[in-house]
Structure formats: C-alpha cells, structure tokens
Amino acid sequence: MRDPHVVALRYRVVPDETVAFDRPPPTEWKTEAFHMQLADDLATFKMIEHYASEKAARECVDDYLRAWEIDVALQFGHPEIRFEFEGADVIDRDPPLPGSGQVIHAKVALAGAIGLAATVTAHVTRGKYPDAPRAFVASIDVRTMWLHYEEYRKGRERLVDMGNVCLTLLEGNAGTREKAARQYGISSKVLDKLGYLVSAVGDDRTARKLKKLREFRAHTHAEIVWVEAAVKALIRRVGEWEFDHEASRRKLTMSDLPKL
C-alpha cells in the first residue's frame, strides 16, 4: 500500500462466565479518535483520525477498552467483560489502479475460546451493555493498582501488601501522603485509615511489619471489606484524575466507604 488508512477495528465482547447479556440494545459512543458502535456483542470502532497501521490504531482503541474493562470491574468487584480483537479494515488512499475508498485489506483474528461460553451457567443476566467510561482512563498507575487488586482477589497477594502498594503509589506520585490527599481530592482520614490497617494491624501470618504492629490480631471482616472498597475507590479516583487533572471533583471521604 502506498497510503494505508485504517477504516475500522472490530472487537468481540466476551462476558465473564458468571454473566450473560439478554438481548441488550445497541449502544454507541464517539470520541475525537473514533465512533464506536456496539451491537450483537461486536464493537466496531470507525476511526475518525488517520492511522496508517493497525498497530497504531489499536494502541488508541486498546487503551480505551482497557479503561472500560477496569471501570466495569470496579463497579461490580470483578471483571465482567473483556474485549477480544477480531479484525481491521484498511484501505489504500492512493491506490495504483483507478478507484479508491474500497476495503482492500481485512485482517481477522477469531478467538476459538468464545464457543465454550455456552457450557457455562451464568449467575447474573443483564439487559444492557455496561456504559463506556466517560471520564476515566487506564493509565499506568491505574493498571498497576488494578493488577495488585486482581492478584489479591485471586488469592495470590495479601490484603496488606495490595493495600500498601496502592497507597505508596499515590504518596510517591505526590511526594507525601498529605500532598496525595490534596492532589487526588481524597480525605486524609481515608489515607491514614488505609495506612493504619495495612501497616499497624495483623498477626504472624498477615502482618507486613511484625515489630511495628500496634494491634497484633487478624483483620476483622469489616476491615477487610473496608480496605477492598477503599482501594477500588482510590483506583477510580486516580483514573479520573489522569483523565483531567484540573476537573472539579467531590472529595472522597470516609462516608463514601463502608462503616467500620
């Protein structure tokens, strides 16, 4: 091709094995880079901006889809959907023969695992697709925090380690805990409580720093639920802040989290 242009990218919506969609209505969304249409479990991204290669176009769309996946997971506590790439439509805007605007290359990448979904019983049936994120991006920090939360959720990381990583990431970005509270619009009481629960509470199996414990005991169920909710709230706030550093947001406070 002398002047390749990506017209569209196609992705298959793959729900988690515990979720099923019951005839959800089509939905669409538009950004500066693309116009997305989602129907019959197929998301088609018609590119508005010029991308000369599938790789470049996918970098833009894949980031958007990762934010969508994490946004949904934060709402429901675990990943409910993922997107699998199916193909790209590419044209040559300067073809050697007369005629232009035709799709002359369509790459298809089908995922064989999709067919297995029929053998799984869904626990939740939803009548609509989850909304696409409007003011949330899956930045490197968001992905890092979510990775640790996922490792914890799968039993491969301890509660205190997961919570500490997320807290120290915010503190490291801003410089101090106090600056992190101001930067991200989070009450210092929330960050202090998280810091206390992941550093000062624990037993011989769960503690991070045995010599610095103030309460040598296992975390209560309420404390575990609180830390999980707090970390998810921090991940969302970081994604919102990365989307727009200057936007006005309501401060995240203790009243937004479960009672202890």
Secondary structure, DSSP 8 states (H G I E B T S, - for coil): --SEEEEEEEEEEEE-TTEEE-S---EEEE-SSEEEEEETTEEEEEESS--SSHHHHHHHHHHHHHHHHHHHHHHHSS--EEEEEEEEEEEESS-SSS--S---EEEE---GGGGGGGGS--SEEESS-----SS----HHHHHHHHHHHHHHTTSS-HHHHHHHHHHHHHHHHSSHHHHHHHHTB-HHHHHHHHHHHHTEE-TTT-S-GGG-SEES---HHHHHHHHHHHHHHHHHHHHHHH-TT-----B-GGGS---
